[in-house]
Amino acid sequence: MTHGDGHGIDPDGLDEETLLDELQHLHDTRHQTFRHGSDDALEAHDRRTRELETEYLRRHPNREVDPARTRSGARDDT
């Protein structure tokens, strides 16, 4: 169930808890990878983040959106 490139399990093969754990880990490590990772590490991080976020959005097309996190909601706070 790994990708042909060897960079992890296909996101659609992950259960919900594992998908969320993987996303949290990627989000937690983003800053360090961006600042200190090699070009290859940053590319791999970008690719995996995109894969997992795409899978999450596929599973949750009607996810709850915080009104304060929209453009109009953010403008209302100013």
N, CA, C and O atoms as a Tripos MOL2 file, in Angstrom:
@<TRIPOS>MOLECULE
protein
  312   311    78     0     0
PROTEIN
NO_CHARGES

@<TRIPOS>ATOM
      1 N           0.7990   -1.1960    0.0000 N.3       1 MET1
      2 CA          0.0000    0.0000    0.0000 C.3       1 MET1
      3 C           0.8420    1.2610    0.0000 C.2       1 MET1
      4 O           0.3240    2.3380    0.2930 O.2       1 MET1
      5 N           2.1210    1.1620   -0.3180 N.am      2 THR2
      6 CA          2.9230    2.3740   -0.3980 C.3       2 THR2
      7 C           2.8370    2.9440   -1.7960 C.2       2 THR2
      8 O           2.4920    2.2510   -2.7530 O.2       2 THR2
      9 N           3.1540    4.2100   -1.8920 N.am      3 HIS3
     10 CA          3.2340    4.8460   -3.2020 C.3       3 HIS3
     11 C           4.3760    4.2090   -3.9760 C.2       3 HIS3
     12 O           5.2880    3.6270   -3.3900 O.2       3 HIS3
     13 N           4.3200    4.3220   -5.2700 N.am      4 GLY4
     14 CA          5.4010    3.8220   -6.0930 C.3       4 GLY4
     15 C           6.7230    4.5020   -5.7910 C.2       4 GLY4
     16 O           7.7850    3.9250   -6.0230 O.2       4 GLY4
     17 N           6.6700    5.7330   -5.2700 N.am      5 ASP5
     18 CA          7.8920    6.4580   -4.9550 C.3       5 ASP5
     19 C           8.4220    6.1340   -3.5590 C.2       5 ASP5
     20 O           9.4610    6.6570   -3.1560 O.2       5 ASP5
     21 N           7.7040    5.2600   -2.8040 N.am      6 GLY6
     22 CA          8.1710    4.8580   -1.4920 C.3       6 GLY6
     23 C           7.9860    5.8860   -0.3920 C.2       6 GLY6
     24 O           8.6480    5.8020    0.6420 O.2       6 GLY6
     25 N           7.1060    6.8510   -0.5880 N.am      7 HIS7
     26 CA          6.9250    7.9310    0.3820 C.3       7 HIS7
     27 C           5.6800    7.7760    1.2290 C.2       7 HIS7
     28 O           4.9770    8.7580    1.4650 O.2       7 HIS7
     29 N           5.3910    6.5980    1.6830 N.am      8 GLY8
     30 CA          4.2900    6.4240    2.6180 C.3       8 GLY8
     31 C           3.1110    5.6810    2.0300 C.2       8 GLY8
     32 O           3.0380    5.4090    0.8310 O.2       8 GLY8
     33 N           2.1990    5.3670    2.9190 N.am      9 ILE9
     34 CA          0.9770    4.6550    2.5570 C.3       9 ILE9
     35 C           0.0460    5.5930    1.8030 C.2       9 ILE9
     36 O          -0.0600    6.7750    2.1300 O.2       9 ILE9
     37 N          -0.6260    5.0540    0.7920 N.am     10 ASP10
     38 CA         -1.6210    5.8520    0.0760 C.3      10 ASP10
     39 C          -2.6110    6.4160    1.0840 C.2      10 ASP10
     40 O          -3.1280    5.6730    1.9180 O.2      10 ASP10
     41 N          -2.8840    7.7030    1.0250 N.am     11 PRO11
     42 CA         -3.7830    8.3150    2.0040 C.3      11 PRO11
     43 C          -5.1520    7.6640    2.0860 C.2      11 PRO11
     44 O          -5.7370    7.6060    3.1670 O.2      11 PRO11
     45 N          -5.6780    7.1720    0.9700 N.am     12 ASP12
     46 CA         -7.0100    6.5560    1.0190 C.3      12 ASP12
     47 C          -6.9970    5.2220    1.7580 C.2      12 ASP12
     48 O          -8.0550    4.6770    2.0710 O.2      12 ASP12
     49 N          -5.8000    4.6890    2.0400 N.am     13 GLY13
     50 CA         -5.6850    3.4660    2.8190 C.3      13 GLY13
     51 C          -5.5580    3.6970    4.3160 C.2      13 GLY13
     52 O          -5.5020    2.7440    5.0920 O.2      13 GLY13
     53 N          -5.5110    4.9570    4.7230 N.am     14 LEU14
     54 CA         -5.3770    5.2860    6.1410 C.3      14 LEU14
     55 C          -6.7470    5.3830    6.7980 C.2      14 LEU14
     56 O          -7.6930    5.9030    6.2080 O.2      14 LEU14
     57 N          -6.8440    4.8760    8.0260 N.am     15 ASP15
     58 CA         -8.0890    5.1010    8.7590 C.3      15 ASP15
     59 C          -8.1170    6.5630    9.2130 C.2      15 ASP15
     60 O          -7.1110    7.2680    9.1340 O.2      15 ASP15
     61 N          -9.2650    7.0000    9.6800 N.am     16 GLU16
     62 CA         -9.4590    8.4150   10.0170 C.3      16 GLU16
     63 C          -8.4650    8.9060   11.0760 C.2      16 GLU16
     64 O          -7.8810    9.9800   10.9330 O.2      16 GLU16
     65 N          -8.2810    8.1250   12.1240 N.am     17 GLU17
     66 CA         -7.3770    8.5450   13.2030 C.3      17 GLU17
     67 C          -5.9430    8.6820   12.7040 C.2      17 GLU17
     68 O          -5.2510    9.6380   13.0530 O.2      17 GLU17
     69 N          -5.5020    7.7410   11.8970 N.am     18 THR18
     70 CA         -4.1410    7.7890   11.3710 C.3      18 THR18
     71 C          -3.9740    8.9600   10.4180 C.2      18 THR18
     72 O          -2.9460    9.6370   10.4440 O.2      18 THR18
     73 N          -4.9640    9.2030    9.5820 N.am     19 LEU19
     74 CA         -4.9030   10.3520    8.6780 C.3      19 LEU19
     75 C          -4.7410   11.6410    9.4760 C.2      19 LEU19
     76 O          -3.8910   12.4690    9.1490 O.2      19 LEU19
     77 N          -5.5440   11.8170   10.5110 N.am     20 LEU20
     78 CA         -5.4530   13.0290   11.3340 C.3      20 LEU20
     79 C          -4.1100   13.1160   12.0580 C.2      20 LEU20
     80 O          -3.5330   14.1980   12.1650 O.2      20 LEU20
     81 N          -3.6130   11.9880   12.5530 N.am     21 ASP21
     82 CA         -2.3030   11.9760   13.2160 C.3      21 ASP21
     83 C          -1.1950   12.3670   12.2440 C.2      21 ASP21
     84 O          -0.3070   13.1480   12.5890 O.2      21 ASP21
     85 N          -1.2480   11.8250   11.0330 N.am     22 GLU22
     86 CA         -0.2370   12.1450   10.0230 C.3      22 GLU22
     87 C          -0.2860   13.6230    9.6420 C.2      22 GLU22
     88 O           0.7530   14.2670    9.5050 O.2      22 GLU22
     89 N          -1.4870   14.1530    9.4740 N.am     23 LEU23
     90 CA         -1.6230   15.5800    9.1680 C.3      23 LEU23
     91 C          -1.0690   16.4380   10.3000 C.2      23 LEU23
     92 O          -0.3570   17.4110   10.0520 O.2      23 LEU23
     93 N          -1.3920   16.0830   11.5330 N.am     24 GLN24
     94 CA         -0.8920   16.8510   12.6790 C.3      24 GLN24
     95 C           0.6300   16.8400   12.7160 C.2      24 GLN24
     96 O           1.2600   17.8680   12.9650 O.2      24 GLN24
     97 N           1.2140   15.6760   12.4670 N.am     25 HIS25
     98 CA          2.6790   15.5710   12.4690 C.3      25 HIS25
     99 C           3.2880   16.4580   11.3820 C.2      25 HIS25
    100 O           4.2690   17.1580   11.6300 O.2      25 HIS25
    101 N           2.7160   16.4320   10.1980 N.am     26 LEU26
    102 CA          3.2360   17.2690    9.1170 C.3      26 LEU26
    103 C           3.1080   18.7490    9.4440 C.2      26 LEU26
    104 O           4.0270   19.5280    9.1930 O.2      26 LEU26
    105 N           1.9780   19.1300    9.9990 N.am     27 HIS27
    106 CA          1.7960   20.5350   10.3570 C.3      27 HIS27
    107 C           2.7650   20.9340   11.4710 C.2      27 HIS27
    108 O           3.2880   22.0480   11.4680 O.2      27 HIS27
    109 N           3.0040   20.0360   12.4140 N.am     28 ASP28
    110 CA          3.9350   20.3130   13.5160 C.3      28 ASP28
    111 C           5.3740   20.4770   13.0280 C.2      28 ASP28
    112 O           6.1320   21.2670   13.5910 O.2      28 ASP28
    113 N           5.7530   19.7420   11.9900 N.am     29 THR29
    114 CA          7.1400   19.7560   11.5210 C.3      29 THR29
    115 C           7.3700   20.7110   10.3540 C.2      29 THR29
    116 O           8.4970   20.8260    9.8710 O.2      29 THR29
    117 N           6.3450   21.3860    9.9000 N.am     30 ARG30
    118 CA          6.4600   22.2380    8.7160 C.3      30 ARG30
    119 C           7.5210   23.3230    8.8540 C.2      30 ARG30
    120 O           8.3560   23.4900    7.9660 O.2      30 ARG30
    121 N           7.4930   24.0530    9.9500 N.am     31 HIS31
    122 CA          8.4030   25.1900   10.1000 C.3      31 HIS31
    123 C           9.8680   24.7500   10.0670 C.2      31 HIS31
    124 O          10.6880   25.3680    9.3890 O.2      31 HIS31
    125 N          10.1920   23.6940   10.7910 N.am     32 GLN32
    126 CA         11.5740   23.2100   10.8070 C.3      32 GLN32
    127 C          12.0030   22.6940    9.4350 C.2      32 GLN32
    128 O          13.1360   22.9180    9.0070 O.2      32 GLN32
    129 N          11.1030   22.0110    8.7570 N.am     33 THR33
    130 CA         11.4360   21.5140    7.4170 C.3      33 THR33
    131 C          11.6490   22.6780    6.4600 C.2      33 THR33
    132 O          12.5800   22.6550    5.6550 O.2      33 THR33
    133 N          10.8080   23.6810    6.5390 N.am     34 PHE34
    134 CA         10.9210   24.8480    5.6620 C.3      34 PHE34
    135 C          12.2320   25.5930    5.9110 C.2      34 PHE34
    136 O          12.9160   25.9880    4.9670 O.2      34 PHE34
    137 N          12.5720   25.7810    7.1700 N.am     35 ARG35
    138 CA         13.7600   26.5710    7.4980 C.3      35 ARG35
    139 C          15.0600   25.7970    7.3500 C.2      35 ARG35
    140 O          16.0820   26.3680    6.9690 O.2      35 ARG35
    141 N          15.0320   24.5010    7.6490 N.am     36 HIS36
    142 CA         16.2980   23.7860    7.7650 C.3      36 HIS36
    143 C          16.4050   22.5280    6.9090 C.2      36 HIS36
    144 O          17.4700   21.9110    6.8680 O.2      36 HIS36
    145 N          15.3470   22.1380    6.2350 N.am     37 GLY37
    146 CA         15.3920   20.9240    5.4290 C.3      37 GLY37
    147 C          16.0530   21.1560    4.0820 C.2      37 GLY37
    148 O          16.0920   22.2770    3.5750 O.2      37 GLY37
    149 N          16.5640   20.0910    3.5190 N.am     38 SER38
    150 CA         17.1270   20.1650    2.1670 C.3      38 SER38
    151 C          16.0000   20.4110    1.1680 C.2      38 SER38
    152 O          14.8220   20.2980    1.5040 O.2      38 SER38
    153 N          16.3730   20.7460   -0.0530 N.am     39 ASP39
    154 CA         15.3630   20.9260   -1.1000 C.3      39 ASP39
    155 C          14.5380   19.6590   -1.2800 C.2      39 ASP39
    156 O          13.3220   19.7250   -1.4610 O.2      39 ASP39
    157 N          15.2020   18.5000   -1.2310 N.am     40 ASP40
    158 CA         14.4860   17.2310   -1.3700 C.3      40 ASP40
    159 C          13.5180   17.0110   -0.2140 C.2      40 ASP40
    160 O          12.3940   16.5530   -0.4180 O.2      40 ASP40
    161 N          13.9570   17.3390    1.0010 N.am     41 ALA41
    162 CA         13.0850   17.1700    2.1690 C.3      41 ALA41
    163 C          11.8680   18.0840    2.0720 C.2      41 ALA41
    164 O          10.7510   17.6700    2.3820 O.2      41 ALA41
    165 N          12.0810   19.3110    1.6460 N.am     42 LEU42
    166 CA         10.9710   20.2510    1.5100 C.3      42 LEU42
    167 C          10.0060   19.7910    0.4200 C.2      42 LEU42
    168 O           8.7900   19.8870    0.5870 O.2      42 LEU42
    169 N          10.5320   19.3010   -0.6740 N.am     43 GLU43
    170 CA          9.6770   18.7900   -1.7480 C.3      43 GLU43
    171 C           8.8570   17.5910   -1.2760 C.2      43 GLU43
    172 O           7.6650   17.4980   -1.5700 O.2      43 GLU43
    173 N           9.4900   16.6810   -0.5500 N.am     44 ALA44
    174 CA          8.7770   15.5050   -0.0320 C.3      44 ALA44
    175 C           7.7120   15.9270    0.9750 C.2      44 ALA44
    176 O           6.6070   15.3830    0.9790 O.2      44 ALA44
    177 N           8.0380   16.8850    1.8200 N.am     45 HIS45
    178 CA          7.0870   17.3800    2.8140 C.3      45 HIS45
    179 C           5.8880   18.0190    2.1190 C.2      45 HIS45
    180 O           4.7410   17.7620    2.4860 O.2      45 HIS45
    181 N           6.1560   18.8510    1.1170 N.am     46 ASP46
    182 CA          5.0760   19.4880    0.3480 C.3      46 ASP46
    183 C           4.1760   18.4440   -0.3030 C.2      46 ASP46
    184 O           2.9510   18.5400   -0.2390 O.2      46 ASP46
    185 N           4.7950   17.4500   -0.9270 N.am     47 ARG47
    186 CA          4.0460   16.4180   -1.6400 C.3      47 ARG47
    187 C           3.1590   15.6260   -0.6770 C.2      47 ARG47
    188 O           1.9800   15.4000   -0.9530 O.2      47 ARG47
    189 N           3.7260   15.2110    0.4410 N.am     48 ARG48
    190 CA          2.9550   14.4030    1.3910 C.3      48 ARG48
    191 C           1.8390   15.2280    2.0300 C.2      48 ARG48
    192 O           0.7300   14.7290    2.2220 O.2      48 ARG48
    193 N           2.1240   16.4730    2.3540 N.am     49 THR49
    194 CA          1.0920   17.3450    2.9160 C.3      49 THR49
    195 C          -0.0580   17.4960    1.9290 C.2      49 THR49
    196 O          -1.2240   17.3880    2.3080 O.2      49 THR49
    197 N           0.2660   17.7430    0.6800 N.am     50 ARG50
    198 CA         -0.7610   17.8940   -0.3590 C.3      50 ARG50
    199 C          -1.5910   16.6180   -0.4890 C.2      50 ARG50
    200 O          -2.8150   16.6860   -0.5950 O.2      50 ARG50
    201 N          -0.9390   15.4580   -0.4810 N.am     51 GLU51
    202 CA         -1.6580   14.1850   -0.5880 C.3      51 GLU51
    203 C          -2.6300   13.9880    0.5770 C.2      51 GLU51
    204 O          -3.7930   13.6390    0.3780 O.2      51 GLU51
    205 N          -2.1380   14.2150    1.7850 N.am     52 LEU52
    206 CA         -2.9740   13.9790    2.9630 C.3      52 LEU52
    207 C          -4.0900   15.0070    3.0870 C.2      52 LEU52
    208 O          -5.2140   14.6580    3.4470 O.2      52 LEU52
    209 N          -3.7940   16.2680    2.7950 N.am     53 GLU53
    210 CA         -4.8390   17.2930    2.8590 C.3      53 GLU53
    211 C          -5.9030   17.0520    1.7940 C.2      53 GLU53
    212 O          -7.0910   17.2510    2.0500 O.2      53 GLU53
    213 N          -5.4910   16.6290    0.6090 N.am     54 THR54
    214 CA         -6.4500   16.3160   -0.4520 C.3      54 THR54
    215 C          -7.3630   15.1770   -0.0240 C.2      54 THR54
    216 O          -8.5700   15.2250   -0.2650 O.2      54 THR54
    217 N          -6.7990   14.1550    0.6070 N.am     55 GLU55
    218 CA         -7.6090   13.0310    1.0810 C.3      55 GLU55
    219 C          -8.5770   13.4850    2.1700 C.2      55 GLU55
    220 O          -9.7390   13.0800    2.1730 O.2      55 GLU55
    221 N          -8.1100   14.3170    3.0860 N.am     56 TYR56
    222 CA         -8.9960   14.8130    4.1460 C.3      56 TYR56
    223 C         -10.1700   15.5840    3.5340 C.2      56 TYR56
    224 O         -11.3200   15.3810    3.9260 O.2      56 TYR56
    225 N          -9.8850   16.4560    2.5860 N.am     57 LEU57
    226 CA        -10.9510   17.2370    1.9440 C.3      57 LEU57
    227 C         -11.8950   16.3480    1.1440 C.2      57 LEU57
    228 O         -13.0900   16.6320    1.0640 O.2      57 LEU57
    229 N         -11.3740   15.2740    0.5510 N.am     58 ARG58
    230 CA        -12.2330   14.3320   -0.1680 C.3      58 ARG58
    231 C         -13.2130   13.6790    0.8000 C.2      58 ARG58
    232 O         -14.3940   13.5180    0.4920 O.2      58 ARG58
    233 N         -12.7110   13.3080    1.9660 N.am     59 ARG59
    234 CA        -13.5620   12.6520    2.9620 C.3      59 ARG59
    235 C         -14.5330   13.6200    3.6410 C.2      59 ARG59
    236 O         -15.6020   13.2120    4.0940 O.2      59 ARG59
    237 N         -14.1720   14.8680    3.7090 N.am     60 HIS60
    238 CA        -14.9560   15.8560    4.4630 C.3      60 HIS60
    239 C         -15.2640   17.0820    3.6030 C.2      60 HIS60
    240 O         -14.8330   18.1880    3.9310 O.2      60 HIS60
    241 N         -16.0000   16.9010    2.5130 N.am     61 PRO61
    242 CA        -16.2680   18.0420    1.6270 C.3      61 PRO61
    243 C         -17.1160   19.1220    2.2970 C.2      61 PRO61
    244 O         -17.0870   20.2790    1.8760 O.2      61 PRO61
    245 N         -17.8580   18.7630    3.3180 N.am     62 ASN62
    246 CA        -18.7160   19.7280    4.0100 C.3      62 ASN62
    247 C         -18.2110   19.9940    5.4220 C.2      62 ASN62
    248 O         -18.9990   20.1950    6.3460 O.2      62 ASN62
    249 N         -16.8910   19.9930    5.5790 N.am     63 ARG63
    250 CA        -16.3220   20.1990    6.9110 C.3      63 ARG63
    251 C         -16.7800   21.5350    7.4780 C.2      63 ARG63
    252 O         -17.1090   22.4660    6.7430 O.2      63 ARG63
    253 N         -16.7920   21.6030    8.8010 N.am     64 GLU64
    254 CA        -17.1930   22.8350    9.4700 C.3      64 GLU64
    255 C         -16.1360   23.9100    9.2160 C.2      64 GLU64
    256 O         -14.9410   23.6870    9.4090 O.2      64 GLU64
    257 N         -16.5970   25.0670    8.7830 N.am     65 VAL65
    258 CA        -15.6940   26.1840    8.5370 C.3      65 VAL65
    259 C         -16.0100   27.2770    9.5500 C.2      65 VAL65
    260 O         -17.1510   27.7300    9.6470 O.2      65 VAL65
    261 N         -15.0040   27.6950   10.2990 N.am     66 ASP66
    262 CA        -15.1510   28.7630   11.2840 C.3      66 ASP66
    263 C         -15.3330   30.0810   10.5310 C.2      66 ASP66
    264 O         -14.4540   30.4640    9.7590 O.2      66 ASP66
    265 N         -16.4410   30.7780   10.7330 N.am     67 PRO67
    266 CA        -16.6720   32.0370   10.0150 C.3      67 PRO67
    267 C         -15.5380   33.0490   10.2050 C.2      67 PRO67
    268 O         -15.2760   33.8530    9.3100 O.2      67 PRO67
    269 N         -14.8740   33.0200   11.3400 N.am     68 ALA68
    270 CA        -13.7660   33.9430   11.5720 C.3      68 ALA68
    271 C         -12.5480   33.6100   10.7100 C.2      68 ALA68
    272 O         -11.6250   34.4170   10.6020 O.2      68 ALA68
    273 N         -12.5430   32.4140   10.0930 N.am     69 ARG69
    274 CA        -11.4220   31.9900    9.2590 C.3      69 ARG69
    275 C         -11.6870   32.2350    7.7780 C.2      69 ARG69
    276 O         -10.9480   31.7380    6.9290 O.2      69 ARG69
    277 N         -12.7300   32.9910    7.4610 N.am     70 THR70
    278 CA        -13.0060   33.3720    6.0790 C.3      70 THR70
    279 C         -12.5640   34.8160    5.8790 C.2      70 THR70
    280 O         -12.3420   35.5380    6.8510 O.2      70 THR70
    281 N         -12.4370   35.2320    4.6460 N.am     71 ARG71
    282 CA        -12.0340   36.6180    4.3730 C.3      71 ARG71
    283 C         -13.0090   37.6110    4.9840 C.2      71 ARG71
    284 O         -12.5990   38.5650    5.6470 O.2      71 ARG71
    285 N         -14.2940   37.3890    4.7630 N.am     72 SER72
    286 CA        -15.2730   38.3400    5.2990 C.3      72 SER72
    287 C         -15.2840   38.3100    6.8200 C.2      72 SER72
    288 O         -15.4120   39.3590    7.4510 O.2      72 SER72
    289 N         -15.1560   37.1490    7.4150 N.am     73 GLY73
    290 CA        -15.1230   37.0510    8.8730 C.3      73 GLY73
    291 C         -13.9020   37.7250    9.4640 C.2      73 GLY73
    292 O         -13.9850   38.3660   10.5110 O.2      73 GLY73
    293 N         -12.7680   37.5810    8.7940 N.am     74 ALA74
    294 CA        -11.5450   38.2220    9.2710 C.3      74 ALA74
    295 C         -11.6680   39.7380    9.1840 C.2      74 ALA74
    296 O         -11.1640   40.4530   10.0510 O.2      74 ALA74
    297 N         -12.3300   40.2280    8.1510 N.am     75 ARG75
    298 CA        -12.5310   41.6800    8.0150 C.3      75 ARG75
    299 C         -13.4300   42.2190    9.1170 C.2      75 ARG75
    300 O         -13.2510   43.3490    9.5700 O.2      75 ARG75
    301 N         -14.3900   41.4180    9.5460 N.am     76 ASP76
    302 CA        -15.3020   41.8530   10.6000 C.3      76 ASP76
    303 C         -14.5840   42.0690   11.9250 C.2      76 ASP76
    304 O         -15.0630   42.8170   12.7760 O.2      76 ASP76
    305 N         -13.4350   41.4150   12.1050 N.am     77 ASP77
    306 CA        -12.6850   41.5310   13.3550 C.3      77 ASP77
    307 C         -11.8440   42.7960   13.4270 C.2      77 ASP77
    308 O         -11.3040   43.1170   14.4860 O.2      77 ASP77
    309 N         -11.7250   43.5110   12.3280 N.am     78 THR78
    310 CA        -10.8650   44.7060   12.3310 C.3      78 THR78
    311 C         -11.6320   45.9660   12.5980 C.2      78 THR78
    312 O         -11.0490   47.0490   12.6320 O.2      78 THR78
@<TRIPOS>BOND
     1     1     2 1
     2     2     3 1
     3     3     4 2
     4     3     5 am
     5     5     6 1
     6     6     7 1
     7     7     8 2
     8     7     9 am
     9     9    10 1
    10    10    11 1
    11    11    12 2
    12    11    13 am
    13    13    14 1
    14    14    15 1
    15    15    16 2
    16    15    17 am
    17    17    18 1
    18    18    19 1
    19    19    20 2
    20    19    21 am
    21    21    22 1
    22    22    23 1
    23    23    24 2
    24    23    25 am
    25    25    26 1
    26    26    27 1
    27    27    28 2
    28    27    29 am
    29    29    30 1
    30    30    31 1
    31    31    32 2
    32    31    33 am
    33    33    34 1
    34    34    35 1
    35    35    36 2
    36    35    37 am
    37    37    38 1
    38    38    39 1
    39    39    40 2
    40    39    41 am
    41    41    42 1
    42    42    43 1
    43    43    44 2
    44    43    45 am
    45    45    46 1
    46    46    47 1
    47    47    48 2
    48    47    49 am
    49    49    50 1
    50    50    51 1
    51    51    52 2
    52    51    53 am
    53    53    54 1
    54    54    55 1
    55    55    56 2
    56    55    57 am
    57    57    58 1
    58    58    59 1
    59    59    60 2
    60    59    61 am
    61    61    62 1
    62    62    63 1
    63    63    64 2
    64    63    65 am
    65    65    66 1
    66    66    67 1
    67    67    68 2
    68    67    69 am
    69    69    70 1
    70    70    71 1
    71    71    72 2
    72    71    73 am
    73    73    74 1
    74    74    75 1
    75    75    76 2
    76    75    77 am
    77    77    78 1
    78    78    79 1
    79    79    80 2
    80    79    81 am
    81    81    82 1
    82    82    83 1
    83    83    84 2
    84    83    85 am
    85    85    86 1
    86    86    87 1
    87    87    88 2
    88    87    89 am
    89    89    90 1
    90    90    91 1
    91    91    92 2
    92    91    93 am
    93    93    94 1
    94    94    95 1
    95    95    96 2
    96    95    97 am
    97    97    98 1
    98    98    99 1
    99    99   100 2
   100    99   101 am
   101   101   102 1
   102   102   103 1
   103   103   104 2
   104   103   105 am
   105   105   106 1
   106   106   107 1
   107   107   108 2
   108   107   109 am
   109   109   110 1
   110   110   111 1
   111   111   112 2
   112   111   113 am
   113   113   114 1
   114   114   115 1
   115   115   116 2
   116   115   117 am
   117   117   118 1
   118   118   119 1
   119   119   120 2
   120   119   121 am
   121   121   122 1
   122   122   123 1
   123   123   124 2
   124   123   125 am
   125   125   126 1
   126   126   127 1
   127   127   128 2
   128   127   129 am
   129   129   130 1
   130   130   131 1
   131   131   132 2
   132   131   133 am
   133   133   134 1
   134   134   135 1
   135   135   136 2
   136   135   137 am
   137   137   138 1
   138   138   139 1
   139   139   140 2
   140   139   141 am
   141   141   142 1
   142   142   143 1
   143   143   144 2
   144   143   145 am
   145   145   146 1
   146   146   147 1
   147   147   148 2
   148   147   149 am
   149   149   150 1
   150   150   151 1
   151   151   152 2
   152   151   153 am
   153   153   154 1
   154   154   155 1
   155   155   156 2
   156   155   157 am
   157   157   158 1
   158   158   159 1
   159   159   160 2
   160   159   161 am
   161   161   162 1
   162   162   163 1
   163   163   164 2
   164   163   165 am
   165   165   166 1
   166   166   167 1
   167   167   168 2
   168   167   169 am
   169   169   170 1
   170   170   171 1
   171   171   172 2
   172   171   173 am
   173   173   174 1
   174   174   175 1
   175   175   176 2
   176   175   177 am
   177   177   178 1
   178   178   179 1
   179   179   180 2
   180   179   181 am
   181   181   182 1
   182   182   183 1
   183   183   184 2
   184   183   185 am
   185   185   186 1
   186   186   187 1
   187   187   188 2
   188   187   189 am
   189   189   190 1
   190   190   191 1
   191   191   192 2
   192   191   193 am
   193   193   194 1
   194   194   195 1
   195   195   196 2
   196   195   197 am
   197   197   198 1
   198   198   199 1
   199   199   200 2
   200   199   201 am
   201   201   202 1
   202   202   203 1
   203   203   204 2
   204   203   205 am
   205   205   206 1
   206   206   207 1
   207   207   208 2
   208   207   209 am
   209   209   210 1
   210   210   211 1
   211   211   212 2
   212   211   213 am
   213   213   214 1
   214   214   215 1
   215   215   216 2
   216   215   217 am
   217   217   218 1
   218   218   219 1
   219   219   220 2
   220   219   221 am
   221   221   222 1
   222   222   223 1
   223   223   224 2
   224   223   225 am
   225   225   226 1
   226   226   227 1
   227   227   228 2
   228   227   229 am
   229   229   230 1
   230   230   231 1
   231   231   232 2
   232   231   233 am
   233   233   234 1
   234   234   235 1
   235   235   236 2
   236   235   237 am
   237   237   238 1
   238   238   239 1
   239   239   240 2
   240   239   241 am
   241   241   242 1
   242   242   243 1
   243   243   244 2
   244   243   245 am
   245   245   246 1
   246   246   247 1
   247   247   248 2
   248   247   249 am
   249   249   250 1
   250   250   251 1
   251   251   252 2
   252   251   253 am
   253   253   254 1
   254   254   255 1
   255   255   256 2
   256   255   257 am
   257   257   258 1
   258   258   259 1
   259   259   260 2
   260   259   261 am
   261   261   262 1
   262   262   263 1
   263   263   264 2
   264   263   265 am
   265   265   266 1
   266   266   267 1
   267   267   268 2
   268   267   269 am
   269   269   270 1
   270   270   271 1
   271   271   272 2
   272   271   273 am
   273   273   274 1
   274   274   275 1
   275   275   276 2
   276   275   277 am
   277   277   278 1
   278   278   279 1
   279   279   280 2
   280   279   281 am
   281   281   282 1
   282   282   283 1
   283   283   284 2
   284   283   285 am
   285   285   286 1
   286   286   287 1
   287   287   288 2
   288   287   289 am
   289   289   290 1
   290   290   291 1
   291   291   292 2
   292   291   293 am
   293   293   294 1
   294   294   295 1
   295   295   296 2
   296   295   297 am
   297   297   298 1
   298   298   299 1
   299   299   300 2
   300   299   301 am
   301   301   302 1
   302   302   303 1
   303   303   304 2
   304   303   305 am
   305   305   306 1
   306   306   307 1
   307   307   308 2
   308   307   309 am
   309   309   310 1
   310   310   311 1
   311   311   312 2
@<TRIPOS>SUBSTRUCTURE
     1 MET1         2 RESIDUE 1 A MET
     2 THR2         6 RESIDUE 1 A THR
     3 HIS3        10 RESIDUE 1 A HIS
     4 GLY4        14 RESIDUE 1 A GLY
     5 ASP5        18 RESIDUE 1 A ASP
     6 GLY6        22 RESIDUE 1 A GLY
     7 HIS7        26 RESIDUE 1 A HIS
     8 GLY8        30 RESIDUE 1 A GLY
     9 ILE9        34 RESIDUE 1 A ILE
    10 ASP10       38 RESIDUE 1 A ASP
    11 PRO11       42 RESIDUE 1 A PRO
    12 ASP12       46 RESIDUE 1 A ASP
    13 GLY13       50 RESIDUE 1 A GLY
    14 LEU14       54 RESIDUE 1 A LEU
    15 ASP15       58 RESIDUE 1 A ASP
    16 GLU16       62 RESIDUE 1 A GLU
    17 GLU17       66 RESIDUE 1 A GLU
    18 THR18       70 RESIDUE 1 A THR
    19 LEU19       74 RESIDUE 1 A LEU
    20 LEU20       78 RESIDUE 1 A LEU
    21 ASP21       82 RESIDUE 1 A ASP
    22 GLU22       86 RESIDUE 1 A GLU
    23 LEU23       90 RESIDUE 1 A LEU
    24 GLN24       94 RESIDUE 1 A GLN
    25 HIS25       98 RESIDUE 1 A HIS
    26 LEU26      102 RESIDUE 1 A LEU
    27 HIS27      106 RESIDUE 1 A HIS
    28 ASP28      110 RESIDUE 1 A ASP
    29 THR29      114 RESIDUE 1 A THR
    30 ARG30      118 RESIDUE 1 A ARG
    31 HIS31      122 RESIDUE 1 A HIS
    32 GLN32      126 RESIDUE 1 A GLN
    33 THR33      130 RESIDUE 1 A THR
    34 PHE34      134 RESIDUE 1 A PHE
    35 ARG35      138 RESIDUE 1 A ARG
    36 HIS36      142 RESIDUE 1 A HIS
    37 GLY37      146 RESIDUE 1 A GLY
    38 SER38      150 RESIDUE 1 A SER
    39 ASP39      154 RESIDUE 1 A ASP
    40 ASP40      158 RESIDUE 1 A ASP
    41 ALA41      162 RESIDUE 1 A ALA
    42 LEU42      166 RESIDUE 1 A LEU
    43 GLU43      170 RESIDUE 1 A GLU
    44 ALA44      174 RESIDUE 1 A ALA
    45 HIS45      178 RESIDUE 1 A HIS
    46 ASP46      182 RESIDUE 1 A ASP
    47 ARG47      186 RESIDUE 1 A ARG
    48 ARG48      190 RESIDUE 1 A ARG
    49 THR49      194 RESIDUE 1 A THR
    50 ARG50      198 RESIDUE 1 A ARG
    51 GLU51      202 RESIDUE 1 A GLU
    52 LEU52      206 RESIDUE 1 A LEU
    53 GLU53      210 RESIDUE 1 A GLU
    54 THR54      214 RESIDUE 1 A THR
    55 GLU55      218 RESIDUE 1 A GLU
    56 TYR56      222 RESIDUE 1 A TYR
    57 LEU57      226 RESIDUE 1 A LEU
    58 ARG58      230 RESIDUE 1 A ARG
    59 ARG59      234 RESIDUE 1 A ARG
    60 HIS60      238 RESIDUE 1 A HIS
    61 PRO61      242 RESIDUE 1 A PRO
    62 ASN62      246 RESIDUE 1 A ASN
    63 ARG63      250 RESIDUE 1 A ARG
    64 GLU64      254 RESIDUE 1 A GLU
    65 VAL65      258 RESIDUE 1 A VAL
    66 ASP66      262 RESIDUE 1 A ASP
    67 PRO67      266 RESIDUE 1 A PRO
    68 ALA68      270 RESIDUE 1 A ALA
    69 ARG69      274 RESIDUE 1 A ARG
    70 THR70      278 RESIDUE 1 A THR
    71 ARG71      282 RESIDUE 1 A ARG
    72 SER72      286 RESIDUE 1 A SER
    73 GLY73      290 RESIDUE 1 A GLY
    74 ALA74      294 RESIDUE 1 A ALA
    75 ARG75      298 RESIDUE 1 A ARG
    76 ASP76      302 RESIDUE 1 A ASP
    77 ASP77      306 RESIDUE 1 A ASP
    78 THR78      310 RESIDUE 1 A THR
